[in-house]
Amino acid sequence: MPVQLGVARVDITPPLGIAMVGFAGRDSADDVHDPLTATALGCVADDGRAVVVALDLLGLRAETVTEFRQAISAAADINPNRVVLACAHNHYGPAVDRSTDQALVAAYRENVKHLIAGVARQALDRARPAQLGVGTGASDIGINRRERRADGQVVLGQNPAGPIDRQVGVARLDDADGRPLATVVNFACHPVSQGGQMRSLSADYVGQARHVVETLTGAPCLFLQGACGNINPVLMVHAYEPARALGTRLGCEAVRVRETIAPTEIGRLVVRQRCVGLPRYRHGSADQAGALQAELEREVAALSRPGSSPGQRWWAEHRLTRVAEVVRSWRTGEALTPVEAEVQAWRLGELTLTTAPGEVFCEIGARVKERAPSPHAFYAAYVNGYMGYVPVRTAYAEGGYEVTHACQVDPEAGEELEKTSLELLAEVGC
């Protein structure tokens, strides 16, 4: 039986007043600019069912992924290991599983779990014979953000000479009669174009790109965020206009590519999964780890005073907890628990997709796509978990936010992720 596909969408916009995530020190949501959605692509084949759910969320912790997958499995009669929960890494969305405002967040989390389970089932129930084709374009809306200052310090800025992945991957999905069924867009760029203090709920440039694609094609669009750990938009201003402009540019390129694709019958679906234990970040030496612990202890003490930001305090406490474990490991000689990362590889007709659960640097995603046995390869990050940044090895010596503030893995982790991705791609028969 040829592979059958179905698509469904549900609104997952939370109530106002919910804590937002993506920037420390920002107050709760006070407005809705544009809705947040969950869009599901259900696949039915001889060897079983599988589903991809694209979410306008920042990221989901591993335990949340497990909980949501179980709900989807129960609702849709599907193996939970064949469920992909792909977050856009949206910085203008709600907290789902980390917040100081636990009551509202907990209620939203429970509700969104059932909404996602329902939309996954709906997509699978709608599955029908379909065609698929893949093409690629390019977009200049992103820029490497690791700017080196004159004193050698790496900061979050703009680095036009830095590594960048401009590829726009586009999958065209039509029904058996050639009518548009869906478009899948894969691109790597942080959704942070509205700056760090915006409190309006929004899907940022991702939502606008989807809107453009859907308006011009008449069918839903799923956005799969790429390896954008070191990539930001070229525009970042406290307004919606950058999101509108950048999303329009990306959406138009996706439609241009879609119109050049000649889809064909989807011969098969193959899904492979592997969990790999990545080495925990030890911060170079016992002295360096100890110095960081002392610095964070002072920061937490300062942020404990009345009037301090709860979000900033949570982030400092979170970092301190992790660093204290590293210091204890150096002192006792006890090994740190590895960081578990689930990697998946899909073969859907001529399209291959590899996924990872972190803020992967663009060089890693680009190499996987370049070295994949198939010429039609997508790479999606922020999938089925969230483990912080996965920099390339050379970035550790350079420093910068991605290494010093939000990294849990040692320098060899990126290479291990890349190796696992390519092994799984070989297994799906590219």
C-alpha positions as CSV (number, residue, x, y, z in Angstrom):
1,M,0.0,0.0,0.0
2,P,1.4,3.4,-0.9
3,V,1.9,5.8,2.0
4,Q,-1.2,7.8,2.9
5,L,-1.0,11.3,4.5
6,G,-3.4,13.5,6.5
7,V,-3.1,17.0,8.0
8,A,-4.9,18.7,10.9
9,R,-4.4,21.8,13.0
10,V,-5.5,23.1,16.4
11,D,-5.1,26.5,18.1
12,I,-2.9,26.2,21.2
13,T,-2.8,29.9,22.2
14,P,-2.7,30.2,26.0
15,P,-4.6,32.6,28.2
16,L,-3.2,36.0,29.0
17,G,-1.2,36.3,32.1
18,I,0.7,33.1,31.5
19,A,4.5,33.2,32.0
20,M,6.5,33.5,28.8
21,V,9.7,31.7,28.1
22,G,12.7,32.5,25.8
23,F,14.0,35.6,27.5
24,A,14.9,35.9,31.2
25,G,13.4,38.8,33.2
26,R,10.3,39.3,31.0
27,D,6.9,39.7,32.5
28,S,3.9,37.5,31.6
29,A,1.9,37.7,28.4
30,D,-0.4,40.7,28.2
31,D,-1.7,40.5,24.5
32,V,-2.2,38.1,21.6
33,H,-0.8,39.3,18.3
34,D,-1.3,36.2,16.3
35,P,-2.4,32.6,17.3
36,L,-0.1,29.8,18.2
37,T,-0.9,26.4,16.6
38,A,-0.1,22.7,16.5
39,T,-0.1,21.3,13.0
40,A,0.0,17.5,12.6
41,L,1.1,15.4,9.6
42,G,-0.2,11.8,9.9
43,C,1.4,9.0,7.9
44,V,-0.1,5.6,7.4
45,A,1.9,2.8,5.8
46,D,2.1,-0.9,5.6
47,D,4.6,-1.0,8.5
48,G,2.5,1.2,10.8
49,R,1.5,4.8,11.6
50,A,3.7,7.8,12.4
51,V,3.0,11.5,13.0
52,V,4.9,14.8,13.1
53,V,3.4,17.6,15.2
54,A,4.8,21.1,14.5
55,L,4.4,23.3,17.6
56,D,4.7,27.1,18.1
57,L,6.4,26.5,21.4
58,L,10.0,27.1,22.7
59,G,10.8,23.5,23.5
60,L,9.6,20.6,25.6
61,R,11.6,18.8,28.3
62,A,12.0,15.0,27.9
63,E,9.6,14.1,30.6
64,T,6.9,16.3,29.0
65,V,7.6,14.7,25.6
66,T,7.1,11.3,27.3
67,E,3.8,12.4,28.8
68,F,2.5,13.9,25.6
69,R,3.5,10.9,23.5
70,Q,1.6,8.6,25.9
71,A,-1.5,10.8,25.4
72,I,-1.1,10.7,21.6
73,S,-0.5,6.9,21.7
74,A,-3.7,6.4,23.7
75,A,-5.8,8.7,21.5
76,A,-4.5,7.7,18.1
77,D,-3.4,4.0,18.4
78,I,0.2,4.7,17.6
79,N,3.6,3.6,18.9
80,P,4.8,6.6,20.9
81,N,8.3,6.2,19.5
82,R,6.9,7.1,16.1
83,V,5.7,10.5,17.3
84,V,7.7,13.6,16.5
85,L,7.0,16.7,18.6
86,A,8.8,19.4,16.8
87,C,9.0,22.9,18.4
88,A,9.7,26.0,16.4
89,H,11.7,27.4,19.4
90,N,9.3,30.3,19.5
91,H,10.4,32.9,22.0
92,Y,7.0,34.6,22.1
93,G,5.0,31.7,23.5
94,P,4.1,30.3,26.9
95,A,5.9,28.3,29.5
96,V,4.8,24.7,29.4
97,D,7.0,22.8,31.8
98,R,9.2,25.5,33.5
99,S,7.9,28.6,35.3
100,T,7.5,30.4,38.5
101,D,3.7,30.7,37.8
102,Q,3.0,27.0,38.3
103,A,-0.9,27.1,38.6
104,L,-1.6,28.6,35.2
105,V,1.2,26.8,33.5
106,A,0.1,23.5,34.8
107,A,-3.4,24.1,33.6
108,Y,-2.2,25.1,30.2
109,R,0.1,22.1,30.0
110,E,-2.7,19.7,30.7
111,N,-5.0,21.3,28.2
112,V,-2.4,21.5,25.4
113,K,-1.5,17.8,26.0
114,H,-5.1,16.8,25.0
115,L,-5.2,19.3,22.2
116,I,-2.1,17.8,20.7
117,A,-3.3,14.3,21.2
118,G,-6.6,15.2,19.4
119,V,-4.9,16.9,16.5
120,A,-2.6,13.9,16.0
121,R,-5.5,11.5,15.9
122,Q,-7.4,13.8,13.5
123,A,-4.5,13.9,11.1
124,L,-4.1,10.1,11.1
125,D,-7.9,9.7,10.6
126,R,-7.7,12.0,7.6
127,A,-4.9,10.0,5.9
128,R,-5.5,9.4,2.2
129,P,-3.4,8.6,-0.9
130,A,-0.9,11.4,-1.5
131,Q,2.1,12.5,-3.6
132,L,5.3,14.1,-2.4
133,G,8.2,16.0,-3.9
134,V,11.2,17.9,-2.4
135,G,13.1,21.0,-3.4
136,T,15.4,23.5,-1.9
137,G,15.8,27.3,-2.0
138,A,17.7,29.9,0.0
139,S,16.9,32.8,2.3
140,D,19.0,35.6,3.7
141,I,16.8,36.4,6.8
142,G,19.3,34.8,9.2
143,I,22.8,35.7,10.3
144,N,25.4,34.2,12.5
145,R,25.0,35.8,15.9
146,R,28.4,35.0,17.5
147,E,30.0,38.4,17.2
148,R,33.6,38.8,18.4
149,R,34.5,42.1,19.9
150,A,37.8,43.9,19.7
151,D,38.8,42.5,23.1
152,G,38.2,39.0,21.8
153,Q,35.0,38.4,23.8
154,V,32.2,36.6,21.9
155,V,28.8,38.2,22.4
156,L,25.3,37.8,21.0
157,G,25.4,40.2,18.0
158,Q,25.9,39.8,14.3
159,N,28.8,38.1,12.6
160,P,28.3,38.3,8.8
161,A,31.4,36.2,8.2
162,G,30.3,33.4,10.5
163,P,28.9,30.0,9.5
164,I,25.4,30.1,8.2
165,D,22.9,27.6,6.7
166,R,20.7,29.5,4.2
167,Q,19.0,26.4,2.8
168,V,15.2,26.4,2.7
169,G,14.0,22.8,2.4
170,V,10.5,22.5,1.0
171,A,8.3,19.4,0.7
172,R,5.3,19.6,-1.5
173,L,2.4,17.3,-0.5
174,D,-0.5,16.9,-2.8
175,D,-3.5,14.4,-2.8
176,A,-3.8,11.7,-5.4
177,D,-5.6,14.1,-7.7
178,G,-2.9,16.8,-7.5
179,R,-4.7,19.1,-5.1
180,P,-2.5,20.8,-2.5
181,L,-2.5,18.8,0.8
182,A,0.3,20.5,2.7
183,T,3.7,22.2,2.5
184,V,6.6,21.4,4.9
185,V,9.3,24.1,5.3
186,N,12.6,23.4,7.0
187,F,14.8,26.4,7.8
188,A,17.3,27.4,10.6
189,C,16.8,30.8,12.4
190,H,15.9,31.7,15.9
191,P,12.4,33.2,16.2
192,V,13.5,36.3,18.1
193,S,12.8,39.1,15.7
194,Q,10.7,41.1,18.1
195,G,13.4,41.5,20.7
196,G,13.7,40.4,24.3
197,Q,10.9,42.4,26.0
198,M,7.9,41.7,23.7
199,R,4.9,40.4,25.8
200,S,2.5,39.8,22.9
201,L,1.9,36.1,22.2
202,S,3.0,35.4,18.6
203,A,4.5,32.8,16.4
204,D,7.0,35.4,15.2
205,Y,8.4,35.1,11.6
206,V,7.4,31.4,11.5
207,G,3.7,32.3,11.8
208,Q,3.9,34.9,9.0
209,A,5.8,32.6,6.7
210,R,3.1,30.0,7.3
211,H,0.4,32.5,6.6
212,V,2.1,33.5,3.3
213,V,2.5,29.8,2.2
214,E,-1.1,28.9,3.1
215,T,-2.6,32.0,1.5
216,L,-0.8,31.3,-1.8
217,T,-1.3,27.5,-1.9
218,G,-4.6,27.0,-0.1
219,A,-3.2,24.2,2.1
220,P,-1.7,24.0,5.6
221,C,2.1,24.6,6.2
222,L,4.2,22.8,8.8
223,F,7.4,24.6,9.8
224,L,10.3,22.5,11.1
225,Q,13.0,24.5,12.8
226,G,16.5,23.7,11.7
227,A,19.9,23.8,13.5
228,C,19.8,27.4,14.5
229,G,21.7,27.4,17.8
230,N,24.1,30.2,16.5
231,I,21.7,31.9,14.0
232,N,19.5,34.9,14.7
233,P,17.3,37.0,12.4
234,V,18.9,39.9,10.6
235,L,16.3,42.2,12.1
236,M,15.5,42.3,15.9
237,V,13.3,45.3,17.0
238,H,10.6,45.7,19.7
239,A,7.8,45.5,17.2
240,Y,6.0,43.0,15.0
241,E,7.2,44.5,11.8
242,P,10.5,42.5,11.6
243,A,8.5,39.2,12.0
244,R,6.1,40.3,9.3
245,A,8.8,41.3,6.9
246,L,11.1,38.3,7.4
247,G,8.3,35.8,7.5
248,T,7.0,37.2,4.2
249,R,10.4,36.8,2.6
250,L,10.8,33.3,3.8
251,G,7.2,32.3,2.9
252,C,7.5,33.7,-0.6
253,E,10.7,31.7,-1.2
254,A,9.1,28.5,0.1
255,V,6.2,29.0,-2.3
256,R,8.5,29.7,-5.2
257,V,10.3,26.4,-4.6
258,R,7.1,24.5,-4.1
259,E,5.8,25.6,-7.5
260,T,8.9,24.0,-9.1
261,I,8.4,20.6,-7.5
262,A,6.8,17.7,-9.4
263,P,5.4,15.3,-6.7
264,T,5.2,11.5,-7.1
265,E,3.6,8.6,-5.3
266,I,5.1,8.0,-1.9
267,G,6.6,4.5,-2.0
268,R,7.4,3.9,1.7
269,L,7.8,5.2,5.2
270,V,10.7,4.1,7.4
271,V,11.3,5.4,10.9
272,R,14.4,4.7,13.1
273,Q,15.1,6.0,16.6
274,R,18.1,5.9,18.9
275,C,18.8,7.4,22.3
276,V,22.5,8.4,22.8
277,G,24.1,9.5,26.1
278,L,26.1,12.6,25.5
279,P,28.9,13.6,28.0
280,R,28.0,16.3,30.4
281,Y,29.8,19.6,30.2
282,R,32.5,19.8,32.9
283,H,33.5,23.4,32.2
284,G,37.1,22.6,31.4
285,S,38.6,22.1,34.8
286,A,37.8,22.0,38.5
287,D,39.0,25.6,39.0
288,Q,36.9,26.9,36.2
289,A,33.8,25.1,37.4
290,G,34.4,26.3,41.0
291,A,34.8,29.9,39.8
292,L,31.5,29.8,37.9
293,Q,29.8,28.3,40.9
294,A,31.0,31.2,43.1
295,E,29.9,33.7,40.5
296,L,26.4,32.2,40.3
297,E,26.0,32.0,44.1
298,R,26.6,35.8,44.2
299,E,24.1,36.3,41.3
300,V,21.4,34.2,43.0
301,A,21.9,36.1,46.3
302,A,21.5,39.4,44.4
303,L,18.4,38.2,42.6
304,S,16.8,37.1,45.9
305,R,16.2,40.6,47.0
306,P,12.7,42.2,46.8
307,G,11.9,43.6,43.4
308,S,14.2,41.2,41.4
309,S,13.0,39.4,38.4
310,P,11.6,35.9,39.1
311,G,12.5,34.8,35.6
312,Q,16.1,35.9,36.0
313,R,16.3,34.3,39.5
314,W,14.9,31.0,38.2
315,W,17.5,31.0,35.4
316,A,20.4,31.7,37.8
317,E,19.3,29.0,40.2
318,H,18.9,26.6,37.4
319,R,22.4,27.2,36.2
320,L,23.8,27.1,39.7
321,T,22.2,23.6,40.3
322,R,23.9,22.2,37.2
323,V,27.3,23.7,38.0
324,A,27.2,22.5,41.6
325,E,26.8,19.0,40.2
326,V,29.9,19.5,38.1
327,V,31.9,20.8,41.0
328,R,30.9,17.8,43.1
329,S,32.0,15.5,40.3
330,W,35.4,17.1,40.1
331,R,35.8,16.8,43.9
332,T,34.6,13.2,44.3
333,G,35.6,11.7,41.1
334,E,32.1,10.4,40.5
335,A,31.0,10.5,36.9
336,L,28.2,12.8,35.8
337,T,25.1,11.3,34.4
338,P,25.1,11.6,30.6
339,V,22.7,13.9,28.9
340,E,20.2,11.7,27.0
341,A,19.4,12.7,23.5
342,E,16.8,11.0,21.2
343,V,17.7,11.1,17.5
344,Q,15.3,10.0,14.8
345,A,15.6,9.5,11.1
346,W,12.7,9.3,8.7
347,R,12.4,8.2,5.1
348,L,9.1,9.4,3.6
349,G,9.3,8.8,-0.1
350,E,12.2,10.8,-1.4
351,L,12.4,13.0,1.7
352,T,14.7,12.2,4.6
353,L,14.4,13.9,8.0
354,T,16.8,13.8,10.9
355,T,15.8,15.2,14.3
356,A,17.7,16.2,17.5
357,P,16.5,17.6,20.9
358,G,18.8,20.6,21.3
359,E,20.0,24.0,20.1
360,V,22.3,22.5,17.6
361,F,24.8,24.8,15.8
362,C,24.1,25.3,12.1
363,E,27.4,23.7,11.0
364,I,26.3,20.3,12.5
365,G,22.9,20.4,10.8
366,A,24.4,21.4,7.5
367,R,27.0,18.6,7.5
368,V,24.3,16.0,8.2
369,K,22.3,17.3,5.2
370,E,25.4,17.4,3.0
371,R,26.6,13.9,4.0
372,A,23.2,12.3,3.9
373,P,22.9,9.5,1.3
374,S,19.8,11.2,0.0
375,P,19.9,14.5,-1.9
376,H,16.7,15.5,-0.2
377,A,17.5,15.8,3.5
378,F,16.0,18.0,6.2
379,Y,17.4,18.5,9.7
380,A,15.1,19.5,12.5
381,A,16.2,20.6,16.0
382,Y,14.2,21.2,19.2
383,V,12.5,17.8,18.6
384,N,11.3,15.3,21.3
385,G,13.1,17.0,24.1
386,Y,15.2,20.0,25.0
387,M,18.9,19.7,26.2
388,G,20.3,23.2,25.7
389,Y,23.0,24.2,23.2
390,V,25.1,21.7,21.2
391,P,28.0,23.9,19.9
392,V,30.7,22.8,17.6
393,R,34.0,21.8,19.3
394,T,35.8,25.0,18.3
395,A,33.2,27.2,20.0
396,Y,34.1,26.0,23.5
397,A,37.5,27.8,23.4
398,E,35.9,30.9,22.1
399,G,33.2,31.1,24.8
400,G,30.0,33.1,24.4
401,Y,26.5,32.7,25.7
402,E,25.8,29.4,24.0
403,V,28.8,27.8,25.8
404,T,29.0,29.6,29.1
405,H,25.3,30.0,30.0
406,A,23.2,27.3,28.4
407,C,25.3,24.3,27.5
408,Q,25.1,21.0,29.2
409,V,27.3,18.9,27.0
410,D,31.1,18.5,26.5
411,P,32.8,19.4,23.2
412,E,32.5,16.0,21.6
413,A,28.7,16.0,21.8
414,G,28.1,17.6,18.5
415,E,30.2,15.1,16.7
416,E,28.4,12.3,18.4
417,L,25.0,13.7,17.3
418,E,26.3,14.0,13.8
419,K,27.6,10.5,13.7
420,T,24.4,9.0,15.1
421,S,22.3,11.0,12.6
422,L,24.2,9.6,9.6
423,E,24.1,6.1,11.0
424,L,20.3,6.3,11.3
425,L,20.0,7.8,7.8
426,A,21.9,4.8,6.5
427,E,19.5,2.5,8.3
428,V,16.4,4.1,6.7
429,G,17.7,3.2,3.3
430,C,18.4,6.5,1.7
